[in-house]
């Protein structure tokens, strides 16, 4: 049985809630009912509401969002109580403020019985413990990859790193494409996404584990993919608040989140850099890319999105002796240690992209070794499990000699 409270002066919402709580087969009950919306309830009434010990409270914010103050008080004083907020139709940034104030669901006007029922059922599942378990007590780690110039391999590295993290740790891994539009992470894995991160942001007010995962695509490796929008947006991508809300929510559902932050320092990219436990700066050894990266590092340091001032790791991709700058010149020019150097392979990556297959699954290469090293360091040696036999066999198959083994030769002599 779940005890409920209701704060509203809207007769339609009151009727919907009463029909749910007081129907003949209901095991729930209404222990507190106010005839005012939250915008008209004084702060000292919050104690009276909580004295009834409800586990679920319907909070009508009124005709504006001024009732959010009551929502915040309820959430702060009773963090275990579930809150379903209601009010006017809100843009995504205002909706995010309501969610941050403590609401797990939001019902926009006009109040419909089906919407109220679905929100009520989702919250009941969570309160009864039937929701799919998440990792809120041990939130996942975000790894953000960024380059100030396109074409240097950010997407390829992000895709392969996510796949290897999933395989090495056997923990749920999410790949997020934060491109404002037409990102290629899903394409690189041979997937055709139906939804994007915009669908998640627009449904913050009613998002549970089941709905969230319905917006994702699943690769055969087990990696989940949250794609970018299929067409350009008027506003050029999520706001800082929207991106932060999105990424923090992802941490509550996945052990590892790999973010392709692209090559433009958008609000979303800055949010991903700020939230990233690991930041990987990807560059090639050409002067224009390195100049842009140096300027980006300066901007990030000034704006505070550098995550405590730690510089992150520099990945020098597509390196070839005698072509472009040397590793020492790169290190001196940026004032940053080169963490990983990946040799140029002119055939592997284009073939991987065209086939929609991770490059680490195609052949043994310098690229594969670099991704393995990165994934192991990000996960930590204690979280790397022994490879499954099937995975190990598939990795070794291309390198086994076609003739008889040494043991077979010795046995036949």
Secondary structure, DSSP 4 states (H G I P E B T S, - for coil): --EEEEE---HHHHHHHHHHHSSTT---EEEEEESS-GGGS-GGGHHHHHHT--SEEEEE--SSSTTHHHHHHHHHH-TTSEEEEEES---HHHHHHHHHTT-SEEEESSP-HHHHHHHHHHHHHHHTT-SPP--GGG--EEEEEE-SSTTSSHHHHHHHHHHHHHHHH-S-EEEEE--SS---HHHHTT---S--HHHHHHTGGG--HHHHHHT-EE-TTS-EEEPPPSS--TT-S--HHHHHHHHHHHHTT-SEEEEE-TTS--HHHHHHHHH-SEEEEEEESSHHHHHHHHHHHHHHHHHTTTSTT---EEEEEEEBTTBS--HHHHHHHHTS-EEEEEE--TTHHHHHHHHT--GGGT---HHHHHHHHHHHHHH-GGGPPPPPHHHHHHHHGGGS-SS--HHHHHHH-
